[in-house]
Amino acid sequence: MKNTDIPVREVHTLIIGSGAAGLNAAVQLHSRGITDILIVTEGLNMGTSINTGSDKQTYYKSAMCGSDLDSPETMAANYFNPGGMHGDPALVETAWAGFRDGDIYRLP
């Protein structure tokens, strides 16, 4: 890369990745008045969150639609039953996600 000019930018916050955590960080910062944000990403359809369905518990949204049972307890049981994780952490993580970010993820 000899003799290559690389542009330099100064921003309040640099977010690496546009997966569930990165985009949530951007939303949270913006909702708090921080708009000088740069997201470095390979693409919105390229990361682990979209390609593997990760962060299901972290970004659980209760009662979005449909007639199926939809509660943190039901979701925790669904994760726990196959033996993929401990039941108590699953319940705490799904319940906490519905409240920690305030009204941003709640239905009107």
C-alpha positions as CSV (number, residue, x, y, z in Angstrom):
1,M,0.0,0.0,0.0
2,K,2.9,2.4,-0.6
3,N,1.8,5.8,-1.9
4,T,-1.8,5.1,-1.1
5,D,-4.0,7.9,0.3
6,I,-6.3,6.6,3.0
7,P,-9.1,9.0,4.0
8,V,-9.3,9.7,7.7
9,R,-12.6,10.5,9.4
10,E,-13.3,11.5,13.0
11,V,-16.6,10.4,14.5
12,H,-18.1,10.2,18.0
13,T,-18.6,6.4,17.7
14,L,-17.3,3.7,15.4
15,I,-19.3,0.5,15.3
16,I,-17.7,-2.6,13.8
17,G,-20.3,-4.8,12.2
18,S,-23.9,-4.5,11.3
19,G,-25.3,-7.5,13.1
20,A,-27.9,-7.4,15.8
21,A,-25.6,-6.0,18.4
22,G,-24.0,-3.4,16.1
23,L,-27.3,-2.1,14.8
24,N,-28.8,-2.1,18.3
25,A,-25.8,0.0,19.5
26,A,-26.5,2.5,16.6
27,V,-30.2,2.7,17.5
28,Q,-29.5,3.2,21.2
29,L,-26.9,5.9,20.5
30,H,-29.1,7.7,18.1
31,S,-32.1,7.6,20.5
32,R,-29.8,9.4,23.0
33,G,-29.0,12.2,20.6
34,I,-25.6,10.8,19.3
35,T,-25.8,11.0,15.5
36,D,-22.2,11.1,14.6
37,I,-22.0,7.3,14.1
38,L,-20.1,5.3,11.6
39,I,-20.8,1.6,11.0
40,V,-18.1,-0.5,9.3
41,T,-19.7,-3.5,7.7
42,E,-19.2,-6.0,4.9
43,G,-22.9,-5.7,4.2
44,L,-26.3,-5.9,5.9
45,N,-26.8,-9.4,4.6
46,M,-23.3,-10.7,5.5
47,G,-23.1,-11.2,9.2
48,T,-23.7,-13.9,11.8
49,S,-26.9,-12.4,13.1
50,I,-28.7,-12.6,9.8
51,N,-27.2,-15.8,8.5
52,T,-27.5,-18.0,11.6
53,G,-30.3,-16.3,13.5
54,S,-28.1,-15.5,16.5
55,D,-29.1,-13.1,19.3
56,K,-32.6,-14.5,19.5
57,Q,-32.7,-14.0,23.2
58,T,-31.0,-10.6,23.2
59,Y,-33.5,-9.1,20.8
60,Y,-36.6,-10.9,21.9
61,K,-39.7,-8.9,21.2
62,S,-42.8,-10.1,23.1
63,A,-46.2,-10.4,21.4
64,M,-45.3,-9.2,18.0
65,C,-47.9,-11.1,16.0
66,G,-49.8,-14.3,15.6
67,S,-51.9,-16.4,18.0
68,D,-49.1,-18.6,19.3
69,L,-48.0,-18.4,22.9
70,D,-45.5,-15.6,23.1
71,S,-43.8,-14.9,26.4
72,P,-40.3,-14.9,27.8
73,E,-41.1,-18.0,29.8
74,T,-42.3,-19.9,26.7
75,M,-39.3,-18.8,24.7
76,A,-36.9,-19.8,27.5
77,A,-38.5,-23.2,27.6
78,N,-38.1,-23.6,23.9
79,Y,-34.3,-22.9,24.2
80,F,-33.9,-25.0,27.3
81,N,-35.8,-28.2,26.2
82,P,-33.3,-29.4,23.6
83,G,-30.5,-29.0,26.1
84,G,-28.7,-26.1,24.4
85,M,-28.6,-23.9,27.4
86,H,-29.5,-23.6,31.1
87,G,-33.2,-22.7,31.7
88,D,-32.7,-19.9,34.3
89,P,-30.3,-17.8,32.1
90,A,-32.6,-18.3,29.1
91,L,-35.5,-17.0,31.1
92,V,-33.6,-14.0,32.6
93,E,-32.1,-13.0,29.2
94,T,-35.4,-13.2,27.4
95,A,-37.3,-11.3,30.1
96,W,-34.7,-8.6,30.5
97,A,-34.4,-7.9,26.8
98,G,-38.1,-6.9,26.7
99,F,-37.5,-4.1,29.3
100,R,-33.9,-2.9,29.3
101,D,-34.2,-0.7,26.2
102,G,-37.3,1.2,27.2
103,D,-40.1,1.9,24.7
104,I,-37.9,1.4,21.6
105,Y,-38.8,-2.3,21.3
106,R,-42.4,-2.2,22.7
107,L,-45.6,-2.1,20.8
108,P,-47.7,1.1,21.0
